[in-house]
């Protein structure tokens, strides 16, 4: 049954993004938002209106979905899952596109050794949905959605191969390329070519390819949305960057996973035990091996994989990006400002943090995380509008630079939540990071799971409220200003004792690729 009008609970960024998806997929959708923060719009105040209407209520939240379902039950309201409704709509649309056949020819462009799978709107919806909600819905529903996506890929492959571009799994290595690892990927590509090994480069987007076009001589190129990377990486050995993507091919090969930060090993310490298994398996079942950056993350991944029955094997690797960062000679080590880079914190809480620090007379430099930037582009609302109250304050600024610089990190004190900068910053800048993720259902950063917590007392200072965050920030500011050299040398020693293959990680990864390629080539 198609739902074209519904009460939407709650009124937040996730709900607005899902409503935008409904409107796009259905062509017409009317949302009546339930907002417990607004007088007259709360669930309890809207209860009678909901019960007396024939309009369904869709719970469209992410992490707090269980709490909202419980509130609906307490109020006698029968709620449906808005995330599962989105999954069903997506599955229907992929099925229509595959069955239509003719429209598929508009989904790709190819020329000799170049294939571009276009980032059509339906794939954009699927990317956002899978990244944001796949871990919250029933396995059966996700399986049905991924089946339709795989069928779409199979139909697409049939047309592509008729045009002369082979997508069968062949000897060699396929390397993931995106803006975060392009330097490392190209270096690995050149190394493998020097060993006469056939390679394919898989780009997540066309812009990344264009920026590197003059450096890509005699290379087979495939460009497709990252969510399809498991299907469109047709080599015996695949070096895949990041996690949380569906398994879409069944052929026997070896897939190596590589994260861009140590924090990926500790995300699971934040979750309730009942949720760890589902989320961890969704994130890591694609991989046969996973590269660990340091000793603690290696042990955390080992514990997680064992407890969740994940067959992936962690390997001691290191971080080429960290090696490159620490080569930079940055003289400005200080506390000129607080550099706020939140990833998953609600905008209302972001505003509160900024307000409190400015009131204390501190400078705040705010940098939008790329996840927030994506959500802002994806939904119809401007999520930055609440920041307008600070624009006239001389102590507030927004960092719009293309990338975070080592100079910016060295001069300021970073505040973040569970973003990758929570670990990459103290490792590279040799300065502890302030962590703030308000204690909702699953965000106690000092909670211990599998022998570890997300927060590392050597690398982090934790605030569990805006007030304690400010207090921890003022203490760290004083420590940096008065004992900066001792703090810096202490973290330098800690880094050298814990990071694998510091300064030579690229060479270590090259050796890993050669060893695993030999094994992969033996597969029939």
Buried (B, 14 or more C-beta within 10 A) or exposed (E): EEBEEBBBBBBBBBBBBBBBBBBBBEEEBEBBBBBBEEEEBBBEEBBEEBEEEEBBBBBBBBBBBBEBBEBBEEBEBEBBBBBBBBBBBBBBBBBEBBEEEEEBEEBBEBEEEBBBBBBBEBBBBBBBBBBBBBBBBEEEBBEBBBBBBBBBBEBBBEBBEEEEBEBEBEEBBBBBBBBBBBBBBBBBBEBBBEEEBBBBBBBBBBEBBEEBEEEBEEBBBBBBBBBBBBBBBBBBBBBBBBBBBBBBBEEEBBBBBBBBBBBBBBBBBBBEEEBBBBBBBBBBBBBBBBBBBBEBBBBBBBBBBEBBEBEBEBBBBBBBBBBBBBEEEBEEBBBBBBBBBBBBBBBEBBBBBBBBBBEEEBBBBBBBBEBBEBBBEBBEEEBBEBBEEBEEEEBBBBBEEEEBBBEBBBBBBBBBBBBBBBBBBBBBBBBBBBBBBBEEBEBBBBBEBBEBBBBBEEBBBBBBEBEEBBBBBBEBBEBBEEEBEEBBEBBEEBBEEBBBBBBEBBEBBBEBBBEBBEEBBEEE
